[in-house]
Amino acid sequence: MMRHSARLLLLLVLPLALLASASVFPGSVAHAQERPQAFEGAEVITITGEVHHPGTLVVHEGRIVAVGSADEVEVPADAQTHDMTGKVIMPGLVDTHSHIGDLDWGTEGPISGALRILDVLNVRDDGFPRARAGGITTANVMPGSGQLMSGQTAYVKLREGRRVEDLLVCDDPLTEICGGMKMANGTNPLRPQPPFPQSRAQSAALVRQRYLAAQEYRDRIRQAEDDPDRMPARDLELEAMVEVLEGERIVHHHTHRHDDVLTVLRLQEEFGFRVVLQHVSDAWIVAQEIAESGFPASIILIDAPGGKLEAAENHFRSGAYLEAAGAVVGFHTDDWIIDSRFFLRQGGMAVRAGMSREGALYGLTMAGARMMDLEDRIGSLEPGKDADFIVLSGDPLSVYTRVEETWIDGQRVFDLSDPVDRAHAVGGAGLLPRSERAGGVGR
């Protein structure tokens, strides 16, 4: 009798538990049941289209279904409406280079392409709610730059999740490419002891040699023609490097000094991989060369003195020079170098130094989406795209503007009026008890 009662209780409780978990994890059955959401009266910045003021944004089942001026968008009769008068709505911000996740990353060797950042990501780390408080909805989380090739990055939506799979943009990390490849040159990978390089020239030679090995590995696989007896022994690092050579996995390359930037472009021309130039402190010096390469640059604007010698020429005008040359320009935090909560300031500082307003807003959103091959899903407010957007108190490039709400896949994941979320937005380390810090756990 007791066993029967327990089974009956389980049957009653399980559906409720599933519904509760669905409200936490986007992409679940909650989306199928949610009402359309209509956001009315705000200035709506679409990035790739018009600015609507006043505008209306309608989302349903995790996607944008309509966006436009107030008089041209028909709000569904069953929609839940939100009065956004006086607010600004724009796409969620895209951070192309972040280190949130409380990473435990080693230095196994100068080239470690088999390592995956998703295997060490802690989704309960405080960095995730801080990033949501800054309006970041998608991030490229990367390993450090202490190696020439330090491993595979992870493209993540900053959803509230309990495991890394809840955040990945792909469905299956075993069969899909879920990120890029982190590489670095300059001073970071240099070490006094082998096998690490002791010079910039040796760094380039080591990378070149490993790419040649990857080419040979790829050729042997092709020649085997699926014959298991002729296939080479599986090599996880070379597998990932072949994905790079085939253009399936993008290289995100840490590089600062102008000559280091040109070395990256030289290696790219030799081996044909796709690359995003990360940091690019001397971008304003080699803006024309970057633009002519056709590859984008993700820059970081440091508003305080200090740092490494090779970044001494970092200048706020890099965005303006790159834009004028015709290059695609994005921004990143390199969190903690720039706190994720202050990501919007990157655009404001770039405009102050001569970049166009439109270019800076594009750089905070759509440019980053392109750098991760996600432009068909995120980066702009267009029907059919993921419902990732932020609600701002005012102009996005004003230092006085606050992120009031962050939405991912049609789910609100940050609300400044919520005491816990507000603490993440304005507080420092140790402000919240651990049970209330990250990922919504403990709410």
C-alpha positions in Angstrom: 0.0 0.0 0.0 2.8 2.4 0.9 4.6 1.5 -2.3 1.4 2.2 -4.3 1.0 5.5 -2.6 4.5 6.5 -3.2 4.1 5.7 -6.9 0.9 7.7 -7.1 2.6 10.7 -5.4 5.4 10.4 -8.0 3.0 10.5 -10.9 1.4 13.6 -9.4 4.6 15.4 -8.7 6.6 14.5 -11.8 4.6 16.6 -14.2 4.8 19.6 -11.9 8.6 19.2 -11.6 8.9 19.0 -15.4 7.0 22.2 -15.8 9.1 23.9 -13.2 12.3 22.8 -14.9 11.0 23.9 -18.2 10.6 27.4 -16.9 14.3 27.4 -16.0 15.8 25.8 -19.2 14.9 27.6 -22.5 14.1 25.3 -25.4 11.9 23.1 -23.2 8.1 22.6 -23.2 7.6 26.0 -21.6 8.1 27.7 -24.9 5.3 25.7 -26.5 2.9 26.9 -23.8 3.9 30.6 -23.4 1.8 33.4 -24.7 3.1 35.8 -27.2 4.9 38.7 -25.6 4.5 42.2 -27.0 6.8 45.1 -26.0 5.2 48.4 -27.0 6.2 52.1 -26.9 10.0 51.8 -26.8 12.6 53.0 -29.2 13.5 49.8 -31.0 17.0 49.6 -32.5 17.0 46.7 -34.9 20.7 47.1 -36.0 20.3 45.9 -39.5 17.1 47.8 -40.3 15.3 50.9 -39.2 15.1 52.4 -35.7 11.4 52.5 -34.7 10.3 55.2 -32.3 7.9 54.3 -31.0 8.2 50.7 -31.9 6.8 47.3 -31.1 8.5 43.9 -30.7 6.5 40.7 -30.6 8.1 37.4 -29.5 6.7 33.9 -29.2 8.1 30.4 -28.5 11.6 31.8 -28.2 11.6 33.6 -31.6 10.9 37.1 -32.9 7.7 37.1 -34.8 7.3 40.8 -35.6 9.2 44.1 -35.2 8.4 47.5 -36.5 6.7 50.8 -35.9 3.7 50.9 -33.5 1.3 51.5 -36.3 2.5 48.6 -38.5 2.8 45.7 -36.1 -0.4 43.9 -35.2 -0.2 42.6 -31.6 -1.8 39.2 -31.2 -5.1 39.3 -29.2 -3.8 36.8 -26.6 -0.4 38.5 -26.2 0.9 39.6 -22.8 1.8 43.3 -23.3 4.6 45.3 -21.8 4.6 49.0 -21.7 8.1 50.1 -22.6 7.4 53.8 -23.1 10.6 55.8 -22.6 12.8 52.7 -22.9 15.2 51.5 -25.6 15.1 47.9 -26.9 18.0 46.5 -28.9 19.5 43.0 -29.6 21.3 41.2 -26.9 25.0 42.0 -26.8 27.5 39.5 -28.2 30.9 39.2 -26.4 33.4 37.6 -28.7 36.0 36.9 -26.1 35.2 36.2 -22.5 36.7 34.1 -19.6 33.6 33.8 -17.4 33.1 30.4 -15.9 35.7 30.0 -13.1 38.0 28.2 -15.4 40.6 25.6 -14.4 42.9 25.7 -17.4 46.4 24.2 -17.7 49.4 24.5 -19.8 49.9 21.0 -21.1 52.1 22.1 -24.0 52.5 25.0 -26.5 49.9 23.5 -28.8 46.9 21.8 -27.2 44.1 21.8 -29.7 42.4 18.8 -28.3 41.4 20.6 -25.1 37.8 21.8 -24.8 36.8 24.7 -22.6 33.3 23.2 -22.3 34.8 20.4 -20.2 35.8 22.9 -17.4 33.0 25.5 -17.6 31.3 26.1 -14.3 27.8 27.5 -15.2 27.2 28.4 -11.6 30.1 30.9 -11.7 29.3 34.5 -10.7 30.5 35.6 -14.1 27.3 34.5 -15.8 24.8 36.6 -13.9 27.2 39.5 -14.1 27.3 39.2 -17.8 23.5 39.0 -18.0 23.4 42.2 -15.9 25.5 43.8 -18.6 23.1 42.8 -21.4 25.3 40.1 -22.8 23.2 37.2 -24.2 25.8 35.3 -26.2 29.5 34.8 -25.4 32.6 33.1 -26.9 34.1 31.6 -23.7 37.8 30.9 -24.3 40.8 29.3 -22.6 43.7 31.5 -21.7 46.4 32.8 -24.1 49.4 31.2 -22.5 49.8 28.7 -25.4 50.2 29.1 -29.1 47.0 26.9 -29.4 45.2 26.6 -26.1 42.1 24.7 -27.1 38.5 24.8 -28.3 36.3 27.7 -27.3 32.6 27.4 -26.5 29.8 29.6 -28.0 27.2 29.9 -25.2 23.9 31.5 -24.6 23.8 33.0 -21.1 20.7 31.1 -20.1 20.0 30.1 -16.6 21.2 26.5 -16.6 22.6 23.8 -14.4 25.1 22.2 -16.8 27.1 23.5 -19.7 24.9 21.6 -22.3 22.0 24.0 -21.3 24.1 27.0 -22.5 25.8 25.7 -25.7 24.4 27.1 -29.0 24.7 23.6 -30.5 22.6 20.5 -29.6 25.3 17.9 -29.4 29.0 18.7 -28.7 29.9 15.2 -29.7 28.7 15.6 -33.2 28.6 19.3 -33.8 31.2 22.1 -33.7 30.2 24.2 -30.7 33.0 26.8 -30.7 36.2 28.0 -32.3 39.9 27.5 -31.7 41.9 29.8 -29.4 45.4 30.7 -30.6 47.8 33.3 -29.5 51.1 34.9 -30.4 53.3 37.7 -29.0 54.6 37.5 -25.4 52.0 35.4 -23.8 53.0 31.9 -25.1 56.8 32.6 -24.6 58.5 30.5 -21.9 62.2 30.1 -21.0 62.0 26.3 -21.1 61.2 24.1 -24.1 58.9 22.8 -25.6 57.5 26.3 -25.3 58.9 28.9 -27.7 61.5 31.4 -26.6 61.0 33.8 -29.5 58.3 35.1 -31.9 60.0 33.4 -34.8 60.0 30.1 -33.1 56.4 30.6 -32.2 55.4 30.9 -35.9 57.6 28.0 -36.8 56.0 25.7 -34.2 52.5 26.6 -35.4 53.5 26.2 -39.1 54.9 22.7 -38.4 51.7 21.6 -36.6 49.5 22.8 -39.4 51.6 20.8 -41.8 51.0 17.7 -39.7 47.3 18.5 -39.8 47.4 18.7 -43.5 49.1 15.3 -43.7 46.6 13.8 -41.3 43.7 15.1 -43.5 45.3 13.8 -46.6 45.7 10.3 -45.1 42.0 10.3 -44.1 41.0 11.3 -47.6 43.2 8.6 -49.2 41.8 5.9 -46.8 38.3 6.4 -48.4 36.6 5.2 -45.3 38.6 2.0 -45.2 39.2 1.4 -41.5 42.4 -0.6 -42.2 43.9 2.4 -44.0 42.7 5.1 -41.6 45.3 6.8 -39.4 45.2 6.4 -35.6 42.7 8.9 -34.2 44.3 12.1 -33.0 42.0 14.5 -31.2 44.2 17.5 -31.7 44.7 17.0 -35.4 41.0 16.3 -35.8 40.2 19.8 -34.4 43.0 21.3 -36.6 41.5 19.7 -39.7 38.2 21.4 -38.8 40.2 24.6 -38.7 41.8 23.9 -42.1 38.4 23.0 -43.6 37.0 26.4 -42.4 34.5 24.6 -40.1 36.1 25.9 -36.9 37.1 29.6 -36.7 40.4 30.6 -35.2 40.1 33.3 -32.5 43.6 34.7 -32.4 45.0 36.7 -29.5 47.4 39.2 -31.0 48.5 42.7 -30.0 51.5 44.2 -31.8 51.3 45.2 -35.4 54.0 42.8 -36.5 52.2 39.9 -34.6 49.0 40.8 -36.4 50.7 40.6 -39.8 52.2 37.2 -38.8 48.7 35.9 -38.1 47.6 37.1 -41.5 50.6 35.5 -43.1 49.9 32.1 -41.5 46.3 32.4 -42.6 47.3 33.0 -46.2 49.5 30.0 -46.1 47.0 27.5 -44.6 43.7 29.1 -45.5 41.9 29.0 -42.1 39.3 31.5 -41.1 40.4 33.9 -38.4 39.0 36.6 -36.0 41.8 38.9 -34.8 41.3 39.3 -31.1 42.5 42.4 -29.1 44.5 43.9 -31.9 46.0 46.7 -29.8 47.8 48.1 -32.9 44.8 47.8 -35.1 44.9 51.5 -36.0 48.5 51.0 -37.3 47.6 48.1 -39.7 43.9 48.9 -40.3 44.3 48.8 -44.1 46.0 45.4 -44.0 43.3 44.0 -41.8 40.6 45.3 -44.1 42.3 43.9 -47.2 42.5 40.5 -45.6 38.7 40.3 -45.3 38.9 39.1 -41.8 37.2 40.8 -38.8 38.8 42.3 -35.7 37.4 42.1 -32.2 38.9 45.0 -30.2 39.0 45.9 -26.6 39.2 49.5 -25.3 41.0 49.8 -22.0 40.0 52.9 -20.1 42.7 52.6 -17.4 46.5 52.7 -17.7 48.7 49.6 -17.2 48.9 46.2 -18.8 51.6 44.6 -21.0 54.2 46.4 -23.0 53.0 45.0 -26.3 49.6 46.6 -25.8 51.2 50.1 -25.1 49.8 51.4 -28.5 46.2 50.4 -27.8 44.1 53.4 -28.7 40.5 54.2 -28.7 40.6 55.3 -32.3 41.2 51.7 -33.5 37.5 51.2 -34.1 37.3 54.4 -36.2 40.4 53.5 -38.3 39.2 49.9 -38.9 35.7 51.2 -39.9 37.2 53.8 -42.3 39.3 51.1 -43.9 36.2 48.9 -44.4 36.9 46.1 -41.9 34.3 44.4 -39.8 34.8 45.5 -36.2 33.5 43.9 -33.0 34.1 44.3 -29.3 34.9 42.0 -26.4 35.4 42.2 -22.6 38.1 39.6 -22.0 36.3 39.5 -18.7 37.8 40.3 -16.1 39.9 42.7 -18.1 36.7 44.6 -18.7 33.8 43.7 -16.3 31.0 42.2 -18.4 28.6 44.7 -16.7 30.4 47.5 -18.6 30.4 46.1 -22.1 28.2 48.8 -23.5 30.9 51.4 -22.7 33.1 49.9 -25.3 30.8 51.2 -28.0 30.5 54.6 -26.3 34.3 55.0 -26.1 34.7 54.0 -29.7 32.2 56.6 -30.9 33.9 59.3 -28.8 37.2 58.4 -30.7 35.6 58.8 -34.1 33.7 55.6 -34.9 30.2 56.0 -36.2 27.2 55.3 -33.8 25.8 52.8 -36.2 29.2 51.0 -36.5 29.6 50.8 -32.7 26.1 49.4 -32.1 26.7 46.9 -35.0 30.1 46.0 -33.3 28.4 45.2 -30.0 25.8 42.9 -31.6 25.8 41.8 -35.3 29.6 41.8 -35.8 30.1 39.4 -32.9 27.3 37.2 -34.3 29.2 37.0 -37.6 32.4 36.2 -35.9 30.8 33.1 -34.4 28.8 32.0 -37.5 25.6 32.9 -35.7 24.4 35.8 -37.8 21.3 33.8 -38.9 20.2 33.5 -35.2 21.3 36.5 -33.2 22.8 40.0 -33.5 19.7 41.9 -34.9 16.0 42.1 -34.3 14.4 40.4 -37.2 11.5 38.0 -37.6 12.6 34.4 -37.3 15.7 35.1 -35.2 16.2 34.1 -31.5 14.3 36.4 -29.1 17.5 37.7 -27.5 17.2 41.4 -26.6 17.8 43.9 -23.8 15.7 46.7 -22.4 17.7 49.9 -21.5 16.8 52.9 -19.5 18.1 55.3 -22.2 20.5 55.7 -25.0 22.8 52.6 -25.3 25.9 54.6 -25.5 25.3 56.9 -22.5 27.3 56.2 -19.4 24.1 56.9 -17.4 22.0 54.2 -19.1 21.3 51.0 -17.2 20.4 47.6 -18.5 17.0 47.0 -17.0 16.1 43.6 -18.5 17.9 40.9 -20.4 15.9 38.3 -22.4 17.2 35.1 -24.0 15.1 32.9 -26.2 12.0 34.8 -25.1 12.8 34.2 -21.4 13.7 37.1 -19.0 17.0 36.1 -17.4 17.8 39.5 -15.8 15.5 42.0 -14.1 17.1 45.1 -12.4 14.0 45.4 -10.2 14.7 41.9 -8.7 16.9 42.3 -5.6 19.1 39.3 -6.4 19.6 40.5 -10.0 20.2 44.0 -8.8 22.9 42.8 -6.5 24.7 41.1 -9.4 24.4 44.4 -11.4 25.7 46.8 -8.7 27.5 44.7 -6.1 31.0 43.3 -5.6 32.4 40.0 -4.6 30.8 38.3 -1.7 27.6 40.4 -1.7 25.3 37.5 -2.1 25.2 34.1 -0.3 26.5 31.3 -2.5 23.0 29.8 -2.9 21.9 33.0 -4.7 24.9 33.8 -6.8 24.9 32.1 -10.2 22.6 30.8 -12.8 19.4 31.4 -10.8 20.2 28.5 -8.6 18.7 29.0 -5.2 16.0 31.4 -6.3 
